Amino acid sequence: MTMIFRSSRRGFMKGVLGVGSVLALSACSSTPKTKENKSKETPSATASASPKHNAYAKPFHNDRDYRRTYEIGDINNIGIYEPATERHPAYAAPPPYYENAFERDMTATSMRYAVTYYANYQNYMLLAGDARRLYLKNMLGGLFFPTIQELYDKGAGWVITPNQRILALTILERQPRIVDEANHLCEINVRYDLNPEAKVFIAAEKKLYPITDFDTRNLVTNGSIYGTMVCRFLDPKWEVNFTPTNGSTQGN
């Protein structure tokens, strides 16, 4: 997996801008400002470059029905996965493949990729509690269970689960809705179902507790989290947020 480091990217961009500034100054100083030169100016590099990619050229909606429960998508195998036990948290839990959060076209399909990445990110944080292998700059709304993350950070507890899927995402609508075309804002209603067999182990007590005991945000209703995925297309990526709702009142 290719890691993205913000400091490296900023440094690279500063270097590129610096080189560009030097070249621009050199070009200006080497060309005398005469009427003859002005009349014989050649097209700039920008003007002669290929047209910019049009992210909105493809139709947004399609004939697919996205109403279903989604399995864990593309992942990065970083070693031999070893499930958590009462002796240790999970080893080498496979993180989701972050490039699925980047798409060049504003379409329902690309939005679905971004939504499932968000779901896999929330699941991975319960499974491993380690955000270092995730790309979260455009994943908003915070963790569903921040108290469990605090346990991971302190080494005081972790989640023990019979399989890697702790949160199962179900999309409740056939297609996403465009709610603000000018700002490329779209929504779709979803449900996250908690695996009741997944438990939180508290090391000091050597006891297991239901994940719902750590629902400090009051998101869970009868073992599920209902809400709306609010997505904004930024080209070439989606900014993804989650707005919780109370109960199963959302349409199909």
Phi, psi and omega per residue, in radians:
M1 nan 2.400 3.131
T2 -1.546 2.116 -3.114
M3 -1.503 2.584 3.097
I4 -1.968 2.085 3.104
F5 -1.937 2.149 -3.068
R6 -1.062 -0.728 -3.102
S7 -1.095 -0.678 3.133
S8 -1.157 -0.702 -3.137
R9 -1.124 -0.756 3.122
R10 -1.092 -0.722 3.132
G11 -1.103 -0.734 3.119
F12 -1.061 -0.794 -3.097
M13 -1.153 -0.678 3.085
K14 -1.067 -0.681 3.122
G15 -1.121 -0.749 3.140
V16 -1.109 -0.771 -3.133
L17 -1.137 -0.658 3.123
G18 -1.111 -0.791 3.110
V19 -1.092 -0.721 3.136
G20 -1.087 -0.680 3.128
S21 -1.120 -0.739 -3.140
V22 -1.104 -0.789 3.136
L23 -1.091 -0.697 -3.134
A24 -1.134 -0.739 3.124
L25 -1.131 -0.676 3.133
S26 -1.125 -0.733 -3.120
A27 -1.130 -0.702 -3.130
C28 -1.179 -0.732 -3.067
S29 -1.257 -0.425 -3.083
S30 -1.548 -0.103 -3.129
T31 -1.947 1.954 3.133
P32 -1.095 2.474 -3.127
K33 -1.507 1.407 3.114
T34 -2.098 2.819 3.111
K35 -1.086 -0.631 -3.117
E36 -1.112 -0.766 -3.141
N37 -1.125 -0.675 -3.123
K38 -1.127 -0.627 -3.104
S39 -1.327 -0.287 -3.114
K40 -1.977 0.408 -3.139
E41 -1.096 2.431 3.093
T42 -1.583 2.714 3.117
P43 -1.034 2.508 3.138
S44 -1.244 2.866 3.130
A45 -1.100 -0.614 3.142
T46 -1.145 -0.725 -3.102
A47 -1.181 -0.571 -3.090
S48 -1.534 -0.124 -3.115
A49 -1.254 2.841 3.122
S50 -1.167 2.672 -3.104
P51 -1.034 2.592 3.128
K52 -1.180 2.508 3.127
H53 -1.035 2.287 3.106
N54 -1.673 1.791 -3.066
A55 -1.218 -0.256 -3.034
Y56 -1.908 0.285 -3.087
A57 -1.284 -0.528 -3.096
K58 -1.527 2.593 3.073
P59 -1.064 2.486 -3.124
F60 -1.269 -0.909 -3.090
H61 -1.465 2.774 3.076
N62 -2.460 -2.999 -3.088
D63 -1.675 0.239 -3.135
R64 -1.429 2.697 3.046
D65 -1.950 1.950 -3.046
Y66 -1.563 0.109 -3.113
R67 -1.335 1.737 3.063
R68 -3.011 3.020 3.071
T69 -1.628 2.352 -3.034
Y70 -1.830 2.363 3.058
E71 -1.400 3.002 3.061
I72 -1.063 2.252 -3.084
G73 -1.449 -2.591 -3.138
D74 -1.071 2.354 -3.128
I75 -2.289 2.859 3.057
N76 -1.863 2.011 3.064
N77 -1.364 1.990 -3.070
I78 -1.860 0.142 -3.130
G79 2.778 -2.947 3.113
I80 -1.493 1.977 -3.094
Y81 -1.173 2.301 3.064
E82 -2.217 2.037 -3.091
P83 -1.038 2.724 3.094
A84 -1.202 2.577 3.034
T85 -2.303 -3.073 3.083
E86 -1.264 -0.156 3.127
R87 -1.631 -0.456 -3.077
H88 -2.819 2.725 3.020
P89 -1.262 3.080 -3.118
A90 -1.105 2.509 3.063
Y91 -1.852 2.423 3.037
A92 0.926 0.736 3.053
A93 -1.120 2.264 -3.061
P94 -1.311 2.088 3.123
P95 -1.349 2.757 3.088
P96 -1.203 2.675 -3.106
Y97 -1.344 1.865 -2.946
Y98 -1.167 -0.398 -3.105
E99 -1.131 -0.254 3.059
N100 -1.187 -0.270 3.099
A101 -1.449 -0.112 -3.124
F102 -1.942 2.139 3.105
E103 -2.420 2.566 -3.079
R104 -1.611 -0.136 -3.081
D105 -2.220 2.458 3.084
M106 -1.505 1.597 -3.136
T107 -2.347 2.839 3.096
A108 -1.067 -0.635 -3.139
T109 -1.154 -0.784 -3.141
S110 -1.171 -0.597 3.065
M111 -1.131 -0.686 3.110
R112 -1.080 -0.673 3.075
Y113 -1.033 -0.771 -3.121
A114 -1.151 -0.691 3.133
V115 -1.141 -0.746 3.138
T116 -1.216 -0.558 3.041
Y117 -1.092 -0.742 3.125
Y118 -1.038 -0.774 3.125
A119 -1.101 -0.736 3.140
N120 -1.193 -0.570 3.071
Y121 -1.124 -0.804 3.118
Q122 -1.090 -0.694 3.114
N123 -1.141 -0.771 -3.106
Y124 -1.095 -0.644 -3.141
M125 -1.185 -0.485 3.014
L126 -1.336 -0.592 -3.098
L127 -1.328 -0.676 -3.005
A128 -2.187 -0.475 3.129
G129 1.165 0.445 -3.052
D130 -2.313 1.950 -3.073
A131 -1.571 -0.013 -3.026
R132 -1.131 -0.441 -3.116
R133 -1.724 0.226 -3.118
L134 -1.963 2.651 3.004
Y135 -1.785 1.905 -2.982
L136 -2.056 0.106 -3.071
K137 -1.013 -0.635 -3.109
N138 -1.888 0.293 3.057
M139 -1.827 1.917 -3.010
L140 -1.884 3.021 3.032
G141 1.726 -0.226 3.101
G142 1.380 2.999 3.140
L143 -1.303 2.578 3.077
F144 -1.166 -0.605 -3.063
F145 -2.260 1.293 -3.089
P146 -1.105 -0.483 3.140
T147 -1.162 -0.618 3.079
I148 -1.170 -0.645 3.091
Q149 -1.102 -0.650 3.095
E150 -1.092 -0.652 3.089
L151 -1.110 -0.765 3.085
Y152 -1.042 -0.813 -3.073
D153 -1.068 -0.595 -3.109
K154 -1.598 -0.105 -3.062
G155 1.209 0.355 -3.053
A156 -1.624 -0.221 -3.128
G157 -3.088 2.931 -3.128
W158 -2.822 3.047 -3.110
V159 -1.699 2.307 3.042
I160 -1.913 2.170 -3.038
T161 -2.421 2.537 3.137
P162 -1.265 -0.341 3.064
N163 -2.587 2.987 -3.009
Q164 -1.279 -0.340 -3.133
R165 -1.506 1.854 3.115
I166 -1.751 -0.662 3.071
L167 -2.013 2.124 3.103
A168 -1.820 2.145 -3.134
L169 -1.509 2.276 2.990
T170 -2.155 2.167 3.038
I171 -1.495 2.290 -2.992
L172 -1.751 -0.080 -3.117
E173 -2.144 2.607 -3.110
R174 -1.104 -0.743 -3.123
Q175 -2.451 2.652 3.027
P176 -1.219 2.820 -3.135
R177 -1.928 2.396 2.997
I178 -1.518 1.993 -3.077
V179 -1.785 -0.327 3.098
D180 -2.602 1.643 -3.045
E181 -1.137 -0.667 -3.103
A182 -1.099 -0.630 -3.127
N183 -1.785 0.177 3.059
H184 0.979 0.765 -3.095
L185 -1.793 2.242 -3.084
C186 -2.316 2.748 -3.126
E187 -2.438 2.714 2.994
I188 -2.717 2.429 -3.110
N189 -1.470 2.471 -3.058
V190 -2.471 2.960 3.019
R191 -2.425 2.394 3.037
Y192 -1.928 2.129 3.130
D193 -1.786 2.231 3.119
L194 -1.426 2.399 3.031
N195 -1.284 1.973 -3.071
P196 -1.143 -0.298 3.131
E197 -1.435 -0.255 3.104
A198 -1.364 2.286 -3.084
K199 -2.254 2.739 3.060
V200 -1.698 2.166 3.126
F201 -1.712 2.175 3.073
I202 -1.735 1.973 -2.989
A203 -1.078 -0.750 -3.076
A204 -1.136 -0.546 -3.109
E205 -1.675 -0.307 -3.051
K206 0.958 0.769 -3.130
K207 -2.265 2.703 3.101
L208 -1.876 2.446 -3.139
Y209 -2.289 2.638 3.058
P210 -1.119 2.566 3.104
I211 -1.034 -0.583 -3.121
T212 -1.099 -0.352 3.068
D213 -1.165 -0.250 -3.100
F214 -1.950 0.385 -3.132
D215 -1.458 1.211 -3.097
T216 -1.249 -0.290 3.103
R217 -1.602 -0.008 -3.138
N218 0.954 0.876 -3.121
L219 -1.646 -0.462 -2.939
V220 -1.518 2.292 3.027
T221 -2.210 1.963 3.141
N222 0.917 0.770 3.069
G223 1.451 0.092 -3.109
S224 -2.340 2.756 3.063
I225 -2.027 2.107 3.130
Y226 -1.839 2.539 3.105
G227 3.106 -2.993 -3.108
T228 -2.128 2.242 3.007
M229 -1.423 2.103 -3.134
V230 -1.890 1.990 -2.991
C231 -2.136 2.379 3.095
R232 -2.142 2.206 -3.107
F233 -1.451 2.189 -3.084
L234 -1.922 -0.168 3.127
D235 0.996 1.716 0.268
P236 -1.867 0.712 3.142
K237 -2.576 2.889 3.048
W238 -1.804 2.423 2.941
E239 -1.646 2.169 -2.976
V240 -2.080 2.302 3.102
N241 -2.335 2.865 -3.134
F242 -2.265 2.202 3.079
T243 -1.929 1.951 -3.103
P244 -1.291 2.647 3.021
T245 -2.266 2.879 -3.116
N246 -1.651 2.040 3.029
G247 1.385 3.139 -3.040
S248 -1.609 0.963 -3.079
T249 -1.652 0.050 -3.048
Q250 -1.485 2.603 -3.056
G251 -1.318 2.909 3.123
N252 -1.755 nan nan
